[in-house]
Amino acid sequence: SSASEAAGIDHALMITLLEIAEEIYDLSSIRAGKELQYIFDIATNEFEQLIYPIDTELELFVTKQEDGLWLAEKKEIQYDIKIKTIEGTIESSLYESAVAQNVDIRAIINLADVFAWSVDFGMGIRQGDYYKFIFEERYRNGEYIMPGEIIAARFINDGNNIEGYYYNEGENEEGDLIDGYYDTEGTSLQKIFLKNPVHFRYISSGFTTGLRYVAAFNTSTGHRAIDYAAANGTPVQVVGEGQVVRAGWNGSYGNFVSVRHNSVYTTNYAHLSQINVSYGEKVVQGEIIGKVGSTGFSTGPHLHFEIVKNGTKINPSTVDLPSDKAVAEKNLENFKQSITKWREALHANPPG
């Protein structure tokens, strides 16, 4: 209302705009810092259109029609696209290497997301690792706005070559977009699980099959898990979609969450300071299910993380998880043809 008043829109018309737009987008939920555009006829000074950016992809238009009625609709934002290629060799971190080349930090985050299931960016980066990625830069009215889609990317991590290509297969029967990043054979880079469930400082205790002595409790115990040391309250994300099969206090585990992902895999999260989910709840990959704590049998804030396969606890740091999707057989040939030029670009001027 204050923005409309400043633009010279009276209260009654402002209410009309709210009501007309409500089924498309609730204007009462606009966010501070975003720009509202009020368009007026240059000759008559009559108000004709309101434009509001809903997100990075869509804008709301409320437009006066010839009959005097108002129409609300969503439209895709039309960006001018430029293609950019960045490559480098890592000395200390991917972030520092890319920032040294004045790369938008959002593009670096997008690149890390592409390889989130294949590269451990917390502990697995090696000096000399090589990366190269081709991505969109979005412009409007000649002004750079933000990075767009990563088209193709290559990462050589500890000698292991990993490639990813964006591919859009269109919509399924429910109208949902089928897209993602795939290797050269059309297998998704998205594994069943994320590499790490928490942003951690270091691994305080690794996976062991024998007993370990804990001086603080004067006892020895097994440790078929990985302990990620992190600040108290650090968000913990579930590594894959599934259903919560336990959420609450669990003896020495303290506050504990267990998620069943399928008939083979279950993951466990222990010593939490806070639990954000409940028994039976469905969760999606990356959802925050709790916060790091030091409850139960614990000597300091950390996440105790377990992967259980067919009832047996396995080492989370060494398990090779299968991909859970691939390009449809009917689209595979088209996919391989579509990535040819991008693959050639990724392999041009090889490192070293």
Secondary structure, 3 states (H helix, E strand, C coil): CHHHHHCCCCHHHHHHHHHHHCCCCCHHHCCCCCCCEEEECCCCCCEEEEEEECCCCEEEEEEECCCCCEEEEEEECCCEEEEEEEEEECCCCHHHHHHCCCCCHHHHHHHHHHCCCCCCCCCCCCCCCEEEEEEEEEEECCEEEEEEEEEEEEEEECCEEEEEEEEEEEECCCCCEEEEEECCCCEECCECCCCCCCCCCEEEECCEEEEEEEHHHCEEEEECCEEEECCCCCEEECCCCEEEEEEEECHHHCEEEEEECCCCEEEEEEEEEEECCCCCCEECCCCEEEEEECCCCCCCCEEEEEEEECCEEECCCCCCCCECCECCHHHHHHHHHHCHHHHHHHHCCCCC
